[in-house]
């Protein structure tokens, strides 16, 4: 796990060593153990790395450079099948000097070119400077577990694992004129900014499952190297389905235990994290170290379930009970994210990451299970509609999108100030951000179409950002066995009714498959969301703070009319309506902007800071 950064100039303009060092320093939290840089000033290209040492502690220094000095590779992430790939390379007579997974990428690329990506089972963002082709390759893993951003600065392209690494070069360009208001429009649809957009006009996210080739002519060639939609739904008897599911998950977990540092797991006691811990316990001789944050509000406390799972698998379990009121951490969370996110669960995720970081360097998580196997209540609620299966396809897709949207197009238009309303008129988040994914998944049944949209947008846009940024903020690596490519492809060969039963039972087959492993109590218990009761605070003790934060934000004032915001505040406080999600998203936008655009949010009273 690391942070990567660098640049490509088709005009051969070289960045200074001081700028590159500052870019790397901005990513120190992602890689506090080591730093490396390959800088070809004559060609105007650099690939750099900040390393969190996980595999081959002594020999894993990056960049890895070919024997002739013409290829340099850096990566952020891990290649979990590097052991098997290294054995294959050695059997073919290829020399490997280390046990590093990054050297395996270099040697594969030397033999197979960029097509070698298909051979990698892992989570990764990779940069390859190839002087033979005089080109820079940027590549991202299949589903976007690892981030990779590019920034256009004139003719020069910069890349980095986090947006903050661009500011040593372009820090002055962070005013209203640099903001992408189209991204804010999409943010108000999704509660996060979907890739490839970012909050900045000149910064874009490399899409999951794609690679880019930056050539000397200034052109960028982009190719999709993996598509989850390339599956055909294939029904199986439950016994065969369960056997294949557990076998794939077991091996996905096994290879994610490869580390030369202490590792553990986040354990909530939910079906996904309990399954991963149960599989981990099969493959290690010492007790699995597990970590949980309990809440002093019993409605949000899963610690008893986590303790039950820990006892079942003989874990070395650490749990800390915290006040759910973590709003004092919100600015810190948003600073780590570099973008506004309206999801309040980032705060407890940071808290459990801090707990784990005192003991281990790597954690396994259950992320991805709800999107793969239909674990969220929203799926049962939407497909309970009588017309969910009978609407014309286009109407179904729009109806599902509307059901998950934060604000409707009409509500957004009513919120915007006249100039912004005119600027964004006719822009439809469904058409530009959702319909292309629905079109790819049109051959799936309707449940799988809904899940496919969330796999492509919600995961890379929000749910995988959470463990990556919150873990990396405290220098720990999060690994996601559920998102092994073999598990993902298996899940989308599974008909939707196997996941969401006609009676609304969520994760229907999955829970039955893992019940013998984790026990029926954990397998079939009611799902709890890992979050905080922020809507209640907005009605009570935090209402004045929220109102002041929104009212005093120049970004809020620049974009939105105050009257509809005030109407939401009043309706929410009185209980006439629940505007938790809308107000939370607006507050995150104001708090994110505060240190960048000069506006200062209302201070939290000291006794209220978690």
DRENGU-801768 format. One line per 2 residues: number of its first residue (from 0); their letters; for each residue x, y, z of C-alpha. Coordinates in steps of 0.25 Angstrom, whole numbers, plus 5000, padded with zeros to 4 digits. Layout:
BEGIN
NUM) a) X/Y/Z  ...;
***
This chain:
BEGIN
0) xx) 5000/5000/5000  5006/5013/4996;
2) xx) 5003/5027/4989  5008/5029/4975;
4) xx) 5010/5042/4968  5017/5048/4956;
6) xx) 5015/5055/4943  5016/5055/4928;
8) xx) 5020/5066/4919  5018/5064/4904;
10) xx) 5027/5077/4901  5038/5071/4911;
12) xx) 5036/5082/4921  5042/5077/4934;
14) xx) 5036/5079/4948  5046/5083/4958;
16) xx) 5051/5073/4969  5045/5082/4979;
18) xx) 5031/5081/4974  5032/5066/4972;
20) xx) 5037/5065/4986  5026/5073/4991;
22) xx) 5016/5065/4984  5022/5052/4990;
24) xx) 5021/5059/5004  5006/5062/5002;
26) xx) 5004/5047/5002  5013/5043/5014;
28) xx) 5002/5038/5021  5000/5027/5010;
30) xx) 5014/5023/5011  5022/5027/5023;
32) xx) 5032/5016/5022  5040/5020/5009;
34) xx) 5040/5029/4997  5045/5027/4983;
36) xx) 5046/5035/4970  5050/5032/4955;
38) xx) 5051/5046/4948  5055/5046/4934;
40) xx) 5056/5062/4932  5061/5061/4918;
42) xx) 5048/5054/4914  5039/5062/4924;
44) xx) 5034/5050/4932  5034/5045/4946;
46) xx) 5028/5033/4954  5029/5034/4969;
48) xx) 5025/5026/4981  5022/5028/4996;
50) xx) 5023/5014/5002  5015/5007/5013;
52) xx) 5024/4994/5014  5015/4982/5015;
54) xx) 5022/4971/5006  5037/4969/5005;
56) xx) 5040/4980/5015  5055/4980/5011;
58) xx) 5054/4978/4996  5041/4985/4992;
60) xx) 5047/4999/4990  5040/5006/4978;
62) xx) 5041/5010/4967  5045/4997/4961;
64) xx) 5054/4999/4948  5057/4990/4937;
66) xx) 5071/4985/4935  5073/4995/4923;
68) xx) 5067/5006/4931  5057/5009/4921;
70) xx) 5044/5004/4929  5041/5009/4943;
72) xx) 5028/5004/4950  5021/5009/4963;
74) xx) 5009/5004/4969  4999/5007/4980;
76) xx) 4992/4994/4985  4996/4980/4986;
78) xx) 4996/4968/4975  4991/4957/4983;
80) xx) 4994/4946/4973  5009/4951/4972;
82) xx) 5014/4938/4978  5008/4929/4967;
84) xx) 5012/4939/4956  5026/4940/4962;
86) xx) 5027/4925/4961  5022/4925/4947;
88) xx) 5033/4935/4943  5044/4928/4950;
90) xx) 5040/4915/4943  5041/4923/4930;
92) xx) 5055/4927/4933  5052/4941/4937;
94) xx) 5061/4947/4948  5054/4953/4960;
96) xx) 5063/4959/4970  5052/4962/4981;
98) xx) 5039/4956/4987  5032/4969/4984;
100) xx) 5019/4969/4976  5023/4982/4969;
102) xx) 5035/4975/4963  5026/4964/4957;
104) xx) 5018/4975/4950  5031/4980/4944;
106) xx) 5035/4967/4939  5021/4963/4934;
108) xx) 5020/4977/4927  5034/4974/4920;
110) xx) 5029/4961/4914  5014/4964/4911;
112) xx) 5012/4979/4911  5000/4986/4917;
114) xx) 4992/4973/4914  4998/4968/4927;
116) xx) 4988/4975/4935  4978/4964/4932;
118) xx) 4988/4954/4940  4987/4962/4953;
120) xx) 4978/4959/4964  4979/4971/4973;
122) xx) 4975/4985/4977  4984/4995/4970;
124) xx) 4987/5008/4963  5000/5006/4954;
126) xx) 5009/5016/4947  5019/5011/4936;
128) xx) 5029/5020/4929  5033/5013/4917;
130) xx) 5044/5020/4910  5044/5010/4899;
132) xx) 5030/5015/4894  5033/5029/4900;
134) xx) 5020/5028/4907  5014/5028/4921;
136) xx) 5003/5017/4925  4993/5019/4936;
138) xx) 4985/5007/4940  4974/5005/4951;
140) xx) 4969/4992/4957  4956/4986/4952;
142) xx) 4946/4992/4962  4953/5004/4967;
144) xx) 4958/4999/4981  4971/5008/4979;
146) xx) 4969/5023/4974  4977/5030/4963;
148) xx) 4974/5044/4959  4980/5052/4947;
150) xx) 4981/5067/4946  4983/5075/4934;
152) xx) 4992/5087/4935  4994/5093/4922;
154) xx) 5000/5083/4913  5006/5075/4925;
156) xx) 4998/5064/4932  5000/5061/4947;
158) xx) 4996/5048/4954  4994/5044/4968;
160) xx) 4987/5035/4978  4980/5047/4985;
162) xx) 4976/5061/4979  4984/5068/4990;
164) xx) 4997/5064/4984  4994/5074/4972;
166) xx) 4994/5086/4981  5009/5088/4982;
168) xx) 5009/5090/4967  4995/5097/4965;
170) xx) 4991/5101/4979  4987/5115/4975;
172) xx) 4976/5110/4965  4967/5107/4976;
174) xx) 4956/5118/4976  4942/5118/4971;
176) xx) 4947/5118/4956  4954/5105/4958;
178) xx) 4941/5098/4963  4934/5088/4954;
180) xx) 4919/5092/4957  4915/5081/4948;
182) xx) 4921/5072/4959  4913/5079/4970;
184) xx) 4901/5076/4961  4904/5061/4961;
186) xx) 4908/5062/4976  4894/5066/4979;
188) xx) 4888/5054/4972  4897/5043/4978;
190) xx) 4902/5049/4991  4916/5048/4986;
192) xx) 4923/5052/4973  4923/5040/4963;
194) xx) 4936/5037/4955  4941/5042/4946;
196) xx) 4937/5056/4951  4943/5062/4963;
198) xx) 4940/5075/4970  4951/5082/4961;
200) xx) 4950/5085/4946  4964/5081/4943;
202) xx) 4964/5068/4951  4958/5055/4947;
204) xx) 4958/5041/4953  4964/5030/4944;
206) xx) 4952/5020/4943  4953/5006/4949;
208) xx) 4957/4995/4940  4963/5005/4930;
210) xx) 4977/5009/4926  4982/5021/4919;
212) xx) 4994/5023/4910  5000/5037/4910;
214) xx) 5008/5039/4897  5018/5049/4892;
216) xx) 5008/5055/4882  5000/5060/4894;
218) xx) 4988/5050/4892  4983/5041/4902;
220) xx) 4978/5027/4898  4969/5020/4908;
222) xx) 4965/5006/4908  4955/4998/4917;
224) xx) 4962/4985/4920  4951/4978/4929;
226) xx) 4936/4979/4929  4928/4973/4940;
228) xx) 4916/4973/4930  4923/4962/4922;
230) xx) 4915/4951/4930  4903/4943/4927;
232) xx) 4893/4939/4938  4894/4924/4940;
234) xx) 4884/4918/4951  4890/4907/4960;
236) xx) 4884/4898/4970  4887/4905/4984;
238) xx) 4896/4894/4989  4905/4896/4976;
240) xx) 4904/4911/4977  4908/4911/4992;
242) xx) 4920/4902/4990  4925/4911/4979;
244) xx) 4923/4924/4986  4930/4919/4999;
246) xx) 4941/4913/4991  4944/4926/4983;
248) xx) 4943/4934/4996  4952/4925/5004;
250) xx) 4963/4926/4993  4961/4941/4992;
252) xx) 4963/4943/5007  4975/4933/5007;
254) xx) 4983/4941/4997  4979/4954/5004;
256) xx) 4986/4949/5017  5000/4950/5010;
258) xx) 5007/4961/5018  5021/4962/5025;
260) xx) 5014/4971/5036  5003/4969/5046;
262) xx) 4989/4968/5040  4975/4967/5046;
264) xx) 4961/4971/5042  4949/4980/5044;
266) xx) 4938/4972/5051  4924/4978/5053;
268) xx) 4917/4965/5055  4910/4967/5041;
270) xx) 4909/4955/5032  4920/4960/5023;
272) xx) 4931/4964/5033  4927/4951/5041;
274) xx) 4929/4943/5028  4943/4949/5025;
276) xx) 4948/4947/5039  4942/4932/5039;
278) xx) 4950/4930/5027  4963/4936/5032;
280) xx) 4962/4927/5044  4964/4915/5035;
282) xx) 4977/4920/5030  4985/4925/5041;
284) xx) 4990/4918/5054  4990/4930/5063;
286) xx) 4976/4937/5067  4971/4947/5057;
288) xx) 4973/4961/5062  4959/4968/5061;
290) xx) 4954/4982/5063  4941/4988/5066;
292) xx) 4936/5002/5071  4924/5001/5080;
294) xx) 4914/5012/5082  4908/5017/5095;
296) xx) 4895/5018/5088  4889/5004/5087;
298) xx) 4882/5007/5074  4896/5008/5067;
300) xx) 4903/4998/5075  4908/4985/5069;
302) xx) 4918/4982/5079  4911/4970/5085;
304) xx) 4910/4964/5071  4924/4966/5068;
306) xx) 4928/4960/5081  4919/4948/5078;
308) xx) 4927/4946/5065  4940/4948/5072;
310) xx) 4937/4937/5082  4932/4928/5071;
312) xx) 4946/4929/5064  4955/4930/5075;
314) xx) 4959/4944/5072  4968/4954/5079;
316) xx) 4957/4964/5079  4958/4979/5083;
318) xx) 4946/4988/5084  4945/5002/5089;
320) xx) 4932/5009/5092  4931/5023/5087;
322) xx) 4921/5034/5087  4913/5034/5074;
324) xx) 4915/5049/5073  4927/5050/5065;
326) xx) 4924/5063/5057  4937/5069/5063;
328) xx) 4944/5060/5053  4936/5064/5041;
330) xx) 4946/5074/5036  4957/5065/5038;
332) xx) 4950/5054/5030  4947/5064/5018;
334) xx) 4961/5068/5018  4966/5054/5016;
336) xx) 4955/5052/5005  4959/5064/4997;
338) xx) 4945/5065/4992  4931/5067/4999;
340) xx) 4924/5054/5003  4911/5054/5010;
342) xx) 4912/5040/5016  4913/5041/5031;
344) xx) 4919/5027/5033  4933/5032/5029;
346) xx) 4934/5037/5043  4933/5024/5051;
348) xx) 4941/5018/5040  4953/5027/5043;
350) xx) 4951/5024/5058  4952/5009/5056;
352) xx) 4964/5011/5047  4971/5018/5058;
354) xx) 4968/5007/5067  4973/4997/5058;
356) xx) 4986/5005/5054  4991/5004/5068;
358) xx) 4992/4988/5066  4993/4985/5051;
360) xx) 4997/4990/5038  4987/4982/5029;
362) xx) 4972/4980/5032  4962/4971/5024;
364) xx) 4948/4977/5022  4935/4972/5017;
366) xx) 4933/4983/5007  4926/4980/4994;
368) xx) 4917/4969/5000  4904/4978/5000;
370) xx) 4906/4982/4986  4909/4968/4981;
372) xx) 4898/4961/4988  4887/4971/4990;
374) xx) 4889/4974/5005  4883/4988/5006;
376) xx) 4869/4991/5010  4867/5000/4998;
378) xx) 4867/4988/4989  4856/4981/4997;
380) xx) 4848/4994/4997  4849/4998/4983;
382) xx) 4846/4984/4978  4834/4983/4987;
384) xx) 4827/4992/4977  4817/4985/4969;
386) xx) 4822/4991/4956  4837/4989/4958;
388) xx) 4837/4977/4949  4826/4981/4939;
390) xx) 4830/4996/4936  4837/4998/4922;
392) xx) 4852/4996/4923  4855/5011/4922;
394) xx) 4844/5015/4932  4849/5004/4942;
396) xx) 4864/5009/4941  4859/5024/4943;
398) xx) 4850/5019/4955  4862/5012/4962;
400) xx) 4871/5024/4959  4860/5033/4965;
402) xx) 4859/5024/4977  4873/5026/4981;
404) xx) 4875/5040/4977  4878/5051/4988;
406) xx) 4870/5062/4981  4861/5062/4969;
408) xx) 4864/5070/4957  4853/5080/4961;
410) xx) 4858/5081/4975  4872/5084/4970;
412) xx) 4867/5095/4961  4859/5101/4972;
414) xx) 4871/5101/4981  4881/5108/4970;
416) xx) 4883/5123/4969  4879/5128/4955;
418) xx) 4893/5128/4949  4896/5114/4953;
420) xx) 4882/5109/4949  4884/5115/4935;
422) xx) 4898/5109/4935  4893/5095/4938;
424) xx) 4880/5095/4931  4877/5082/4923;
426) xx) 4888/5075/4930  4883/5061/4935;
428) xx) 4891/5053/4945  4883/5041/4940;
430) xx) 4887/5042/4926  4901/5045/4927;
432) xx) 4905/5037/4940  4895/5026/4941;
434) xx) 4889/5022/4927  4903/5017/4921;
436) xx) 4904/5007/4933  4890/5003/4931;
438) xx) 4892/5001/4916  4904/4992/4919;
440) xx) 4895/4983/4928  4883/4983/4920;
442) xx) 4884/4968/4918  4884/4965/4933;
444) xx) 4871/4964/4941  4865/4976/4948;
446) xx) 4871/4973/4962  4885/4971/4956;
448) xx) 4883/4984/4947  4881/4992/4960;
450) xx) 4893/4985/4967  4902/4987/4955;
452) xx) 4899/5002/4955  4903/5002/4970;
454) xx) 4916/4994/4967  4920/5004/4957;
456) xx) 4916/5017/4964  4914/5015/4979;
458) xx) 4926/5006/4981  4937/5014/4974;
460) xx) 4930/5028/4977  4928/5026/4992;
462) xx) 4928/5012/4999  4942/5009/4995;
464) xx) 4947/5023/4997  4943/5021/5011;
466) xx) 4953/5009/5015  4964/5015/5006;
468) xx) 4964/5029/5011  4961/5027/5025;
470) xx) 4971/5015/5026  4982/5022/5019;
472) xx) 4980/5035/5028  4986/5026/5039;
474) xx) 4995/5018/5030  4988/5005/5030;
476) xx) 4984/4996/5018  4970/4991/5016;
478) xx) 4968/4979/5007  4954/4974/5002;
480) xx) 4953/4959/4999  4938/4961/4994;
482) xx) 4944/4969/4982  4953/4959/4977;
484) xx) 4950/4959/4962  4946/4944/4963;
486) xx) 4936/4947/4973  4930/4959/4966;
488) xx) 4929/4951/4953  4922/4939/4960;
490) xx) 4912/4949/4967  4908/4954/4954;
492) xx) 4906/4941/4948  4896/4939/4959;
494) xx) 4881/4942/4956  4876/4954/4964;
496) xx) 4865/4946/4971  4876/4937/4977;
498) xx) 4881/4950/4984  4867/4957/4987;
500) xx) 4856/4947/4989  4842/4950/4984;
502) xx) 4838/4953/4999  4849/4963/5000;
504) xx) 4859/4955/5008  4872/4961/5005;
506) xx) 4885/4953/5002  4876/4941/5002;
508) xx) 4885/4931/4997  4898/4937/5002;
510) xx) 4893/4936/5017  4888/4922/5015;
512) xx) 4902/4919/5009  4910/4925/5021;
514) xx) 4901/4921/5032  4909/4908/5035;
516) xx) 4921/4916/5036  4917/4928/5044;
518) xx) 4905/4922/5051  4890/4925/5049;
520) xx) 4889/4936/5059  4900/4945/5052;
522) xx) 4895/4940/5038  4881/4944/5039;
524) xx) 4881/4956/5049  4875/4969/5045;
526) xx) 4885/4978/5037  4890/4991/5044;
528) xx) 4896/5002/5037  4910/5007/5042;
530) xx) 4906/5021/5044  4903/5032/5054;
532) xx) 4889/5039/5057  4893/5052/5050;
534) xx) 4878/5055/5047  4874/5055/5061;
536) xx) 4886/5065/5065  4881/5074/5053;
538) xx) 4868/5075/5060  4874/5077/5074;
540) xx) 4887/5081/5080  4894/5083/5066;
542) xx) 4883/5091/5059  4888/5105/5062;
544) xx) 4902/5100/5058  4897/5094/5045;
546) xx) 4889/5107/5042  4901/5116/5044;
548) xx) 4910/5107/5036  4901/5108/5024;
550) xx) 4898/5122/5026  4912/5127/5027;
552) xx) 4918/5118/5015  4922/5126/5003;
554) xx) 4921/5114/4994  4907/5111/4999;
556) xx) 4903/5126/4997  4910/5125/4983;
558) xx) 4902/5113/4978  4889/5113/4985;
560) xx) 4877/5121/4989  4875/5123/5004;
562) xx) 4860/5122/5005  4859/5107/5001;
564) xx) 4870/5103/5010  4864/5111/5022;
566) xx) 4851/5104/5019  4858/5090/5020;
568) xx) 4864/5094/5033  4851/5098/5039;
570) xx) 4843/5086/5034  4854/5077/5039;
572) xx) 4855/5083/5052  4840/5083/5054;
574) xx) 4839/5068/5050  4830/5072/5039;
576) xx) 4840/5065/5029  4853/5057/5030;
578) xx) 4863/5065/5022  4875/5058/5028;
580) xx) 4882/5054/5015  4880/5067/5008;
582) xx) 4885/5076/5020  4896/5066/5023;
584) xx) 4901/5068/5008  4900/5083/5009;
586) xx) 4908/5083/5022  4919/5074/5016;
588) xx) 4920/5084/5004  4921/5096/5013;
590) xx) 4931/5089/5022  4940/5084/5011;
592) xx) 4940/5098/5005  4944/5105/5018;
594) xx) 4959/5103/5018  4960/5104/5003;
596) xx) 4952/5116/5000  4954/5124/5012;
598) xx) 4940/5123/5019  4940/5118/5033;
600) xx) 4929/5109/5039  4923/5111/5052;
602) xx) 4932/5105/5063  4927/5093/5071;
604) xx) 4926/5095/5086  4938/5088/5092;
606) xx) 4929/5079/5101  4922/5074/5088;
608) xx) 4935/5070/5081  4936/5055/5081;
***
